[in-house]
């Protein structure tokens, strides 16, 4: 059996569909979990509750930690360490392997182009500090031989399914499709990688089922030579057959609007990722698994065809 902790997001839903090809039982865990396919099992549990997490993971060969908490630094600071500690303890008790789906917030902001698994960790934001802390918790447990675990790290992402947690889905695809101007942060002239979610989901499962992948950090497959912000907007607009109208949000604008909109205050903390090149590399995964990520043009075409036609 393999278990998905936090199966309601884009990656979790994909894993609910993919994992039946790799294991005899798939358990989806969450506060109100739902089956993706009929063979899935559901297991209601609060991941902040140690005993419930232990019960949820019991009997699992692999557990995938895919939780998406509200995008608020204070929530991350309060809840992520508890969730990670509970999950590690449960995996240790049951003998389950752990796959943690992570982001790049902990990386040195001055070393984002290019980024690979050896990019220095130097968080300069509250969310980045949380991600560094919980990644350290996991890898420390691995190094001590307490559990088998790995980190599957993803860039910003996009893909089909009208993804509410994808920045580019909400600010570019959705807005252009509804006749509005696309929005971009700070600068249109820097390149920015986005991982295609179907690639990320399949790769996460492949890592979870590869015994030699454990004990390490892996960047999930992402196409090289990322477009600039301007090119992203032009490519999406061309596929939608609309004008590539654009609005650029400055730091001053984010600061002003953030006074009235708390969500934008949270975004501003991470806005530095758009004032410099953001080039995410995944050569290690490509070479180990002979995996070619979906080209940006093809990914954009699929998103438009599935979500906006």
N, C-alpha and C positions, 0 to 999 in steps of 0.2 A: 504494500500500500504506500502511496505517496500523498502528502497532505499539503494543501494550499492554505496558508494563513493570510487572510485578507483577499478573498477571491472575487470581490465586487468591482475591482478596477479593470482597466483595459488589459493589463498583462494577466491578471488573475482569470478573467473570462477566457482569454486565449488558452491559458494552461488547462482550464477545465475541459477544453475541447481536445487539446493535444495529448495530454497525459494518458488517456485510455489506450493509446498506442504503445505505451512504455511500461504499464503496470496493470495489475489485475483489479486494483481498487484505487479510486481517487476520492479523497475526502476534502470538502470545502468548508473552511472554518471562518466564522465571523459572527457579528452580533445577530444578523438576520441573513444567514447564508442562503443562496439559491443555487439549484442545479443549473449547469450549462447544457449538459446532455443527460439523458435519462439514467445513465449508469452511475453518475456522480452520487456520492453520499454527502449529506450536509450535517454539520455539527455546530450548533450554536455555542459560542463561547466569547467571553470578554478577555482579550489578550492582556489586559491589565491585571487579571486575576491569575495568580500563579497556579493554583490547583486546576482551574479550567483549562489553562494552556497545557498542563501536564496530561490531562485526560484527552485533550484533542489530539495530541501528538502520539500518544501511546499506540504502539503497534506499527508505526510508520517506518519505512526504510529511508525516506527522504522527506524533509519539510522545506517548503518554499516560503520565505518571509517576504510578503509583498504589500504590507500594510501602507495605506495612504492616509496619513493624518491631516487634519485641517492645516492650511498653509499659514500657520502662525508660530512664530519663534517660541512664544511662551508655552504653547501646547507641545511642541517638539521637545523642549527642555524638560518638561514635566513628565511626558509619557514615553518618549522613545527609549530612554535607558531602562525603564521598567519592562517594556515589551521585549527588548533585547535580552535582558537578564532572565526573564521568565522563559523565553524561547530556548536560550542556551541551557538552562537548568532542565527543561523538559526533554530536550534532545539528549542531554547527558544521561538522564534517568532511563530513557527508552532505547538508547543506542541509535537514534535516528541521525542521519546526516542533515546538515543545514545549508541551504542556499539562500543567501541574502541578496535581494535585488536593490541596488544602491544607485546613487547619483554621484556627481563630481564636485559637490559643493565644498569639499574639504581641500581641494587642490589649491596650490599657490596661485593667486590671481595673476601673477606675472609670468606664469609658465603654462598658459592655456593654448599655446600654438607652437609645436604640437603637444598634445597630451597623450601619454600612454600609461601603462601600469606602473612605470617608474617615476611618474611626475611627483615632485615633492608635495607632501601634505603640509599646508600652512593656512589653516582657515582664518579668515579675517571678518567673518560675519557670525551672528548667533546661530543661524541654521547650519553653517559650515562647521562650527565647533561641535554641534550635536552630532552631525554625521561622522566627524572624525572620532568622536568619543565612542559611538556605538560600533563603528568598524573596528576600533582597537579592542573593544570588549570581545568581539567575535574572534578576531585573529589571535588574541592572547589565549583564549580558550583552546583554539586549534593548536597553537604552539606548545601549550602545556599538555597536549594529548587528551584533553577532556572530551572533545567532540571532533568529528570530521566536518569541516565547513569550508565554504568558499564564498567569495563576493563576486557577483555579476554586476558590473558597473555600466550604466547607460548614460548617454548624453541627453540633452533635451530631446523630446521625441515627437513624432507625428505618425499618423496612420489612419486607416478607415475606422468609422464608428462614431464620428462627431464627438471627439474626445474632449471632455470638459477640463481635464487636467493638463492638456497640451496648450502651451502658450501660443504656438503658431496656428493651431487649429482655431482658437478663439479670436486672435488678433488679425489673422490674414485670411484663412479659408472662409470662415463664417462671415466676416465683414464684407469681403469682396463678393461672396455669393449673394449677400442680401442688399447689394447696391451701395455699400458704404466704402469709405476709404480704408485701406489696410493700415494697421498701426504697427510701428516698430520702435524699439527703445534706442535712444541716444544716437546711433549712427547707422546709416544704410550701407556704409562702405567697407565694413569688416565682414570676413567670412564667418559662417556659423553652421556647425554640424548639427544635424538632427538624426536620431536613430529611428528607423522605420519599425513600428511596434510589432508587426508580424515577424520580422527578423529577430527582434529582441526576445520575443516570447519563445520561439522555437529554439534559439540559442540557449536560453535559460534552462530549458528542458534537456537539451543536449549536454550541458555542463552537469546538471544534476544526475545524469545517468552515465557519466564518464568517470570511472574510479580514479583516474590519474589527474583529474581536474581539481581535486580537493586540496586544501591547504594553500590556496593561491587567490590572487585577485585577477579577474578577467574583464577586459573591455568587450562589451557586446558588439556584434558586427555592425559597422557603420560605414557608409560610402565615403571614399576619400574625395579630395578636392571639393570641399563644401562651397556652395554659392555665397555671395554676399547677401546682406539683407535686401538690397535693391533687386538682385537677381532672383531671390526667393519670391518676392512679390510679383515680379514680371512673369516668372514661370507659372505661378498659380493663376494669375490673371489671364494668361494666354490659354491655359487649359479650360478656364471658366468662360472664356471669350468675353471678357470685360476689360475696361480700361484699368491700368495699374495705378489707381489713385492711392496716395500715401500720406499718412500723418506720422511725424516723428516726435516722440515724447522726450523732452530734455530732462535733465536732472532737476532743474528748477521747476518745471511743470509737475514732475512726480512729487517733489517736496510740497508744492502748493496744494495739489489735489489730494495728496496723502493726508493733509490736515483734516479733510472731511471724509475720506474713504480709507478706512483701516487696511483694506486689502492692498491698496496701492502702496501703503507704507511698507508692507511686507515685500512687495515686488522690488521696491527701491533698493533694499538691502543687497539684492542679487543683480542689480542692473549693470554692475561693472562687467558682466559677461558679454555685454553688447557694445562696450566702448573699446574693444580690442578684438583681435582675431580669436576665434574659438574653434580649434581644429582637433577633433577627437579621433584618435587612431585605434584600430582594432586588429593590427597585423598578427598579433599573437593568436587570437582566436581563428582568424582566417587560415593561418598556416597549420594549426593543430587539427582543425576540422574540415579543411578544404571547403570553406564556406564563402561564397561571394555575396555580399549584401546587395539589396535591391537598389538600383540606380535611382537618384533623386527624381529624374523625369518620369520613370515608371511608377514610383511611389505616389507622386503627385497625381498622375493620371488615374491611378486606382482609387485614391481618396475622392477625387472629383466624380468619377463614374459611380462609386458606391454610395456616396453621401449627398451628391448635389445634382444628379441627373433624374 
